[in-house]
Amino acid sequence: MALIELGRFDRNEAHIVIGLLDSEDIFAVAFDGHASIADGSAFLIPVRVMVDADDLAAARAIVEKAAR
């Protein structure tokens, strides 16, 4: 499995995207979700949502459809 970045989202939106992809049987994981919590800037740093490279096109289509 080779992870690739699907996109960068605010913290809450990233977890919504991950849940959406999970409901479509696409594995996704958040990177950087806990970055800079100590200095209080955690909500300013975008969270990267990562998916398997083989699922990237399907994941993009699902996210784009949900955004409409």
Secondary structure, 3 states (H helix, E strand, C coil): CCEEEEEEECHHHHHHHHHHHHHCCCCEEEECCCCCCCCCCHHHCCEEEEEEHHHHHHHHHHHHHHHC
